[in-house]
Amino acid sequence: MKPKTAYALLCVAGVLLPYWQFVPWLLQHGLNFPLFFRDLFANHISGFFGLDVIVSAIVLIRFIRAENSRLHVGKWWIPILAVLLVGVSLGLPLFLYMREQALERIMTDHPRAT
């Protein structure tokens, strides 16, 4: 399987799996941000995962900006928006998909480039 195909499939999983848990919570509680953060940090294990994802999101946003400067991926704000609206589970495979497209474009325009 080509990396682009795998990244596209992971984008789908990256939306469906988190929202499978989030949508029922949202339907029950609405946009209750204090409760959201209280539930997110309800115990040490959930806090561990919450902080891990927050740090990963910050690192990913920095990586997107750096790689866009280096490879001119274009529309770099779309995966950042995906991180903010869904999470790293969508933003990372989406950016990697877009990065693969940019690398393919570079290889087509400059076949000897690495």
Backbone torsions as a table, in degrees:
resi	resn	phi	psi	omega
1	MET	NA	133.6	178.7
2	LYS	-68.5	148.3	178.4
3	PRO	-55.3	-40.7	-179.9
4	LYS	-59.2	-41.1	179.4
5	THR	-65.2	-44.5	178.6
6	ALA	-61.4	-43.1	-179.9
7	TYR	-64.8	-38.5	178.4
8	ALA	-63.9	-43.7	177.5
9	LEU	-64.3	-38.4	178.5
10	LEU	-68.2	-29.0	173.9
11	CYS	-61.4	-43.9	179.9
12	VAL	-63.4	-48.5	177.9
13	ALA	-61.9	-35.9	-179.0
14	GLY	-67.4	-20.2	174.1
15	VAL	-92.9	-49.7	-172.5
16	LEU	-64.8	-45.9	-175.1
17	LEU	-66.7	-49.8	178.0
18	PRO	-64.6	-41.3	-178.1
19	TYR	-70.7	-22.1	174.3
20	TRP	-60.5	-31.4	176.9
21	GLN	-91.6	-35.5	-173.6
22	PHE	-77.0	-40.5	-175.4
23	VAL	-60.0	-46.6	177.5
24	PRO	-60.2	-39.0	177.3
25	TRP	-62.7	-45.1	-180.0
26	LEU	-62.4	-41.6	178.6
27	LEU	-65.1	-34.2	-179.4
28	GLN	-78.5	-38.2	-171.5
29	HIS	-113.8	-13.3	-175.7
30	GLY	71.0	-164.8	-179.4
31	LEU	-84.4	66.1	-179.6
32	ASN	-96.6	87.9	-174.6
33	PHE	-64.4	-41.3	176.4
34	PRO	-58.4	-42.2	178.3
35	LEU	-67.5	-39.2	178.1
36	PHE	-55.3	-50.5	-178.6
37	PHE	-71.5	-32.0	175.3
38	ARG	-64.2	-44.2	177.9
39	ASP	-68.1	-39.1	-179.7
40	LEU	-60.6	-38.6	-178.3
41	PHE	-109.6	36.6	-176.9
42	ALA	-66.0	-29.1	178.1
43	ASN	-150.7	177.9	-175.7
44	HIS	-65.2	-34.9	-179.5
45	ILE	-69.8	-46.7	179.0
46	SER	-67.0	-35.1	175.5
47	GLY	-63.3	-39.5	176.6
48	PHE	-57.5	-50.0	-179.6
49	PHE	-67.5	-39.7	178.5
50	GLY	-60.7	-48.2	179.7
51	LEU	-67.8	-35.9	177.4
52	ASP	-60.3	-44.1	-179.3
53	VAL	-69.6	-39.2	178.9
54	ILE	-63.0	-46.4	178.0
55	VAL	-63.8	-42.8	178.5
56	SER	-60.8	-38.9	178.7
57	ALA	-64.1	-42.0	178.5
58	ILE	-64.2	-44.6	178.8
59	VAL	-63.3	-42.7	-179.9
60	LEU	-62.7	-43.0	178.5
61	ILE	-61.4	-41.2	177.4
62	ARG	-63.8	-42.4	179.0
63	PHE	-63.0	-43.0	178.4
64	ILE	-59.0	-46.2	-179.6
65	ARG	-63.3	-43.0	-178.7
66	ALA	-66.7	-46.1	-179.1
67	GLU	-67.0	-33.9	176.6
68	ASN	-64.5	-40.3	177.4
69	SER	-63.7	-37.3	-176.4
70	ARG	-79.5	-43.2	-173.0
71	LEU	-108.9	-7.4	-177.2
72	HIS	54.1	56.0	-178.2
73	VAL	-61.3	-37.7	-178.5
74	GLY	83.2	150.9	-179.8
75	LYS	47.5	39.2	-178.3
76	TRP	-60.6	-21.6	-177.3
77	TRP	-73.1	-20.3	-179.2
78	ILE	-65.9	-49.9	177.1
79	PRO	-66.9	-28.0	175.6
80	ILE	-66.9	-42.6	175.8
81	LEU	-61.5	-39.5	177.8
82	ALA	-62.1	-39.2	177.3
83	VAL	-62.3	-43.2	-177.0
84	LEU	-72.4	-33.3	-176.9
85	LEU	-91.2	-30.8	-178.7
86	VAL	-119.7	-57.5	-179.8
87	GLY	144.4	-176.0	179.2
88	VAL	-60.8	-31.0	-178.0
89	SER	-61.4	-23.8	173.7
90	LEU	-103.2	-44.2	-175.1
91	GLY	-60.0	-40.9	-178.2
92	LEU	-68.6	-54.2	179.4
93	PRO	-64.5	-30.9	177.5
94	LEU	-65.4	-45.2	178.6
95	PHE	-65.7	-40.7	178.8
96	LEU	-63.0	-36.6	174.7
97	TYR	-61.1	-48.5	-179.7
98	MET	-64.8	-36.2	178.7
99	ARG	-65.7	-40.8	176.1
100	GLU	-60.6	-41.5	177.6
101	GLN	-61.0	-43.3	179.3
102	ALA	-64.1	-41.5	178.6
103	LEU	-64.8	-39.2	176.2
104	GLU	-62.5	-41.0	178.7
105	ARG	-63.4	-43.2	179.1
106	ILE	-62.7	-43.5	-179.0
107	MET	-67.6	-31.4	177.4
108	THR	-71.3	-42.8	-179.0
109	ASP	-74.3	-33.5	-177.1
110	HIS	-136.7	81.4	-172.1
111	PRO	-56.7	-25.0	-178.5
112	ARG	-90.7	0.0	-179.6
113	ALA	-74.5	150.4	175.8
114	THR	-127.5	NA	NA
